[in-house]
C-alpha cells in the first residue's frame, strides 16, 4: 500500500528520534589534494535541516585534518540518489525550494 517512491530505500533524517523522510544531505567538500569528494555529515528532513547543519559544522570544526587535506564549508545538498556525490546540487542557506525566481519581465520588453 506504499505510494510509489523514486528512492530504492527511504532516506531518513539523521536527527535522533526523527523518522521523517530526508530531503537534504549535509556534507562538505573534502580534498586531499589529488582526490575530492563530499564528506557526508548525515541527512536531514526540512524541519531539522538547520539543527543538522549546525551540528555538522561543529563536527567539521573538530575534525583533525591530515597533511594536504582540506574541507570546505558544510552545506545542504538536495538529496538526489540519481546524481553522484560530486554532482549534488548545493542549497543556499535561506531560500526554500518554493522561492519564486528573482527574474521578472525586462523593462524593455514590448
Ligand atoms: Zn528530522
py3Dmol code that shows the C-alpha trace and the ligand (Angstrom):
import py3Dmol

protein = """\
ATOM      1  CA  UNK A   1       0.000   0.000   0.000  1.00  0.00           C
ATOM      2  CA  UNK A   2       3.024   2.257  -0.029  1.00  0.00           C
ATOM      3  CA  UNK A   3       2.941   5.040  -2.630  1.00  0.00           C
ATOM      4  CA  UNK A   4       5.489   4.819  -5.439  1.00  0.00           C
ATOM      5  CA  UNK A   5       8.862   6.015  -4.266  1.00  0.00           C
ATOM      6  CA  UNK A   6      11.719   7.044  -6.535  1.00  0.00           C
ATOM      7  CA  UNK A   7      14.175   6.008  -3.855  1.00  0.00           C
ATOM      8  CA  UNK A   8      15.203   2.405  -3.626  1.00  0.00           C
ATOM      9  CA  UNK A   9      15.226   2.903   0.109  1.00  0.00           C
ATOM     10  CA  UNK A  10      13.610   5.690   2.054  1.00  0.00           C
ATOM     11  CA  UNK A  11      16.247   8.142   3.265  1.00  0.00           C
ATOM     12  CA  UNK A  12      15.501   9.033   6.872  1.00  0.00           C
ATOM     13  CA  UNK A  13      16.501  12.152   8.765  1.00  0.00           C
ATOM     14  CA  UNK A  14      19.613  11.709  10.923  1.00  0.00           C
ATOM     15  CA  UNK A  15      18.103  13.566  13.879  1.00  0.00           C
ATOM     16  CA  UNK A  16      17.717  11.081  16.755  1.00  0.00           C
ATOM     17  CA  UNK A  17      14.070  10.078  17.107  1.00  0.00           C
ATOM     18  CA  UNK A  18      13.029  11.683  13.832  1.00  0.00           C
ATOM     19  CA  UNK A  19      11.656   9.346  11.195  1.00  0.00           C
ATOM     20  CA  UNK A  20      10.789  11.920   8.575  1.00  0.00           C
ATOM     21  CA  UNK A  21      11.982  11.365   5.040  1.00  0.00           C
ATOM     22  CA  UNK A  22      15.227  13.217   4.493  1.00  0.00           C
ATOM     23  CA  UNK A  23      15.321  15.653   1.607  1.00  0.00           C
ATOM     24  CA  UNK A  24      18.733  17.166   2.309  1.00  0.00           C
ATOM     25  CA  UNK A  25      22.201  15.788   2.610  1.00  0.00           C
ATOM     26  CA  UNK A  26      24.510  17.612   4.976  1.00  0.00           C
ATOM     27  CA  UNK A  27      28.007  17.470   3.581  1.00  0.00           C
ATOM     28  CA  UNK A  28      31.216  19.332   2.919  1.00  0.00           C
ATOM     29  CA  UNK A  29      33.668  19.151   0.077  1.00  0.00           C
ATOM     30  CA  UNK A  30      36.765  17.263   1.126  1.00  0.00           C
ATOM     31  CA  UNK A  31      40.054  17.021  -0.709  1.00  0.00           C
ATOM     32  CA  UNK A  32      43.471  15.608  -0.033  1.00  0.00           C
ATOM     33  CA  UNK A  33      44.974  17.485  -2.963  1.00  0.00           C
ATOM     34  CA  UNK A  34      44.531  14.742  -5.541  1.00  0.00           C
ATOM     35  CA  UNK A  35      41.075  13.367  -4.788  1.00  0.00           C
ATOM     36  CA  UNK A  36      37.930  15.187  -3.842  1.00  0.00           C
ATOM     37  CA  UNK A  37      34.557  14.040  -2.643  1.00  0.00           C
ATOM     38  CA  UNK A  38      31.698  15.016  -0.417  1.00  0.00           C
ATOM     39  CA  UNK A  39      32.241  14.242   3.219  1.00  0.00           C
ATOM     40  CA  UNK A  40      28.846  13.169   4.469  1.00  0.00           C
ATOM     41  CA  UNK A  41      27.579  14.538   7.762  1.00  0.00           C
ATOM     42  CA  UNK A  42      24.164  12.920   7.602  1.00  0.00           C
ATOM     43  CA  UNK A  43      20.693  13.513   6.233  1.00  0.00           C
ATOM     44  CA  UNK A  44      18.012  15.982   7.205  1.00  0.00           C
ATOM     45  CA  UNK A  45      14.287  16.492   6.823  1.00  0.00           C
ATOM     46  CA  UNK A  46      13.009  20.064   6.273  1.00  0.00           C
ATOM     47  CA  UNK A  47      12.303  20.526   9.996  1.00  0.00           C
ATOM     48  CA  UNK A  48      15.807  19.563  11.077  1.00  0.00           C
ATOM     49  CA  UNK A  49      17.913  20.989   8.278  1.00  0.00           C
ATOM     50  CA  UNK A  50      19.154  23.874  10.403  1.00  0.00           C
ATOM     51  CA  UNK A  51      19.903  21.810  13.517  1.00  0.00           C
ATOM     52  CA  UNK A  52      21.668  19.106  11.493  1.00  0.00           C
ATOM     53  CA  UNK A  53      23.638  21.740   9.625  1.00  0.00           C
ATOM     54  CA  UNK A  54      24.658  23.381  12.885  1.00  0.00           C
ATOM     55  CA  UNK A  55      25.773  20.075  14.372  1.00  0.00           C
ATOM     56  CA  UNK A  56      27.679  19.135  11.239  1.00  0.00           C
ATOM     57  CA  UNK A  57      29.518  22.456  11.326  1.00  0.00           C
ATOM     58  CA  UNK A  58      30.601  21.760  14.887  1.00  0.00           C
ATOM     59  CA  UNK A  59      31.796  18.305  13.872  1.00  0.00           C
ATOM     60  CA  UNK A  60      33.622  19.755  10.936  1.00  0.00           C
ATOM     61  CA  UNK A  61      35.363  22.299  13.150  1.00  0.00           C
ATOM     62  CA  UNK A  62      36.514  19.480  15.439  1.00  0.00           C
ATOM     63  CA  UNK A  63      37.873  17.473  12.538  1.00  0.00           C
ATOM     64  CA  UNK A  64      41.599  16.889  12.526  1.00  0.00           C
ATOM     65  CA  UNK A  65      42.931  17.130   9.012  1.00  0.00           C
ATOM     66  CA  UNK A  66      45.887  15.227   7.702  1.00  0.00           C
ATOM     67  CA  UNK A  67      48.668  16.772   5.623  1.00  0.00           C
ATOM     68  CA  UNK A  68      47.255  18.300   2.443  1.00  0.00           C
ATOM     69  CA  UNK A  69      43.663  17.697   3.444  1.00  0.00           C
ATOM     70  CA  UNK A  70      41.107  20.460   3.130  1.00  0.00           C
ATOM     71  CA  UNK A  71      37.430  20.516   3.992  1.00  0.00           C
ATOM     72  CA  UNK A  72      35.089  23.190   2.721  1.00  0.00           C
ATOM     73  CA  UNK A  73      32.103  24.712   4.440  1.00  0.00           C
ATOM     74  CA  UNK A  74      29.367  22.347   5.491  1.00  0.00           C
ATOM     75  CA  UNK A  75      26.384  22.849   3.225  1.00  0.00           C
ATOM     76  CA  UNK A  76      22.981  21.421   2.495  1.00  0.00           C
ATOM     77  CA  UNK A  77      22.653  19.462  -0.703  1.00  0.00           C
ATOM     78  CA  UNK A  78      19.483  18.357  -2.406  1.00  0.00           C
ATOM     79  CA  UNK A  79      19.232  14.643  -1.827  1.00  0.00           C
ATOM     80  CA  UNK A  80      19.200  13.112  -5.264  1.00  0.00           C
ATOM     81  CA  UNK A  81      20.295   9.477  -5.486  1.00  0.00           C
ATOM     82  CA  UNK A  82      20.463   9.682  -9.263  1.00  0.00           C
ATOM     83  CA  UNK A  83      23.445  12.016  -9.039  1.00  0.00           C
ATOM     84  CA  UNK A  84      26.957  11.272  -7.979  1.00  0.00           C
ATOM     85  CA  UNK A  85      28.171  12.979  -4.831  1.00  0.00           C
ATOM     86  CA  UNK A  86      30.325  15.473  -6.670  1.00  0.00           C
ATOM     87  CA  UNK A  87      27.328  16.474  -8.798  1.00  0.00           C
ATOM     88  CA  UNK A  88      24.951  17.103  -5.914  1.00  0.00           C
ATOM     89  CA  UNK A  89      23.334  20.478  -6.030  1.00  0.00           C
ATOM     90  CA  UNK A  90      24.201  22.815  -3.205  1.00  0.00           C
ATOM     91  CA  UNK A  91      21.351  24.565  -1.465  1.00  0.00           C
ATOM     92  CA  UNK A  92      21.652  28.152  -0.335  1.00  0.00           C
ATOM     93  CA  UNK A  93      21.112  28.561   3.376  1.00  0.00           C
ATOM     94  CA  UNK A  94      17.984  30.681   3.414  1.00  0.00           C
ATOM     95  CA  UNK A  95      15.642  30.163   0.464  1.00  0.00           C
ATOM     96  CA  UNK A  96      13.179  27.327   0.383  1.00  0.00           C
ATOM     97  CA  UNK A  97      12.599  25.411  -2.870  1.00  0.00           C
ATOM     98  CA  UNK A  98       9.311  27.281  -3.335  1.00  0.00           C
ATOM     99  CA  UNK A  99      11.036  30.669  -3.670  1.00  0.00           C
ATOM    100  CA  UNK A 100       9.921  32.269  -6.958  1.00  0.00           C
ATOM    101  CA  UNK A 101      12.639  33.088  -9.453  1.00  0.00           C
ATOM    102  CA  UNK A 102      14.011  36.606  -8.948  1.00  0.00           C
ATOM    103  CA  UNK A 103      13.884  37.488 -12.605  1.00  0.00           C
ATOM    104  CA  UNK A 104      10.849  39.394 -13.790  1.00  0.00           C
ATOM    105  CA  UNK A 105       9.886  40.937 -17.116  1.00  0.00           C
ATOM    106  CA  UNK A 106      12.603  43.101 -18.535  1.00  0.00           C
ATOM    107  CA  UNK A 107      11.817  46.834 -18.781  1.00  0.00           C
ATOM    108  CA  UNK A 108      12.441  46.962 -22.493  1.00  0.00           C
ATOM    109  CA  UNK A 109      10.145  44.090 -23.425  1.00  0.00           C
ATOM    110  CA  UNK A 110       7.324  45.085 -25.785  1.00  0.00           C
TER     111      UNK A 110
END
"""
ligand_1 = """\
1
ZN
Zn 14.090 15.323 11.066
"""
view = py3Dmol.view(width=600, height=400)
view.addModel(protein, "pdb")
view.setStyle({"model": 0}, {"cartoon": {"style": "trace"}})
view.addModel(ligand_1, "xyz")
view.setStyle({"model": 1}, {"stick": {}})
view.zoomTo()
view.show()
